[in-house]
Amino acid sequence: MLLTQTQGEDEEEEQQLGYDEQEELLECFRCDLGFWDACYTTTTNCSSGERCYTGRGKAADVLHVKTLGCAKAEECGVATSVSLYSDNTFYTVTKHCCDTPFCNAAHTPPINTCLYLTGAALSVWFLTGASTTSH
């Protein structure tokens, strides 16, 4: 007598062991190192269990540093020091994580920028409206 597992039992066993063939890996933007919001960005596929992150920090307490990519859950919200030499910290960055595709792309401009752009748009609208009504 030969015993074999049925198809449903194989799938159930794989899921219990952590294998999920239908698991979609998260896609994120990647930037190894940028300054302020200037960052050469590519795309990357995360490994299983990783999230997208935006890393923000400072180098020499002056230069704003930005990184993007994939991170393990335990790295999220933790400040990490990056060293060029074994005893010299180059910069410190904190990874802010999210878990939807390309969610690490969002950049919100400062409120002052929004106010200036709104003011400029209203000025142009008012000036073009005034010039068209005078003709």
KARASUL-V127856 format. One line per field, one symbol per residue. ss: DSSP state (H for helix, E for strand, C for the rest). phi: phi as a letter, one per 40 degrees, with the letter a starting at -180 (. if undefined). psi: psi as a letter, one per 30 degrees, with the letter a starting at -180 (. if undefined). A space follows every 50 residues. Layout:
# KARASUL-V127856
ss: ???
phi: ???
psi: ???
This chain:
# KARASUL-V127856
ss: CCCCCCHHHHHHHHHHCCCCCCCCCCEEEEEEEEECCECCCEEEECCCCE EEEEEEEEECCCEEEEEEEEEEHHHECCEEEEEEECCEEEEEEEEEEECC CCHHHCCCCCHHHHHHHHHHHHHHHHHHHHHHHCC
phi: .bbbccdccccccccccgcbccccccbbcbacabbfbcacbbbabccdgc bcabbbabbffbccbbbbibacdcccgbcbcbbcbcbbccabbbcbbabb dfccccbbcddcccccccccccccccccccccccc
psi: kkklkleeeeeeeeeefgjjfgkkkkkllkjeklkbgjkjkallkllkfl lllkkkakkggejkkkllaklleffkgkkkkkkelfgjkelkkkkjllhl kgfgfkkklleeeeeeeeeeeeeeeeeeeeffff.
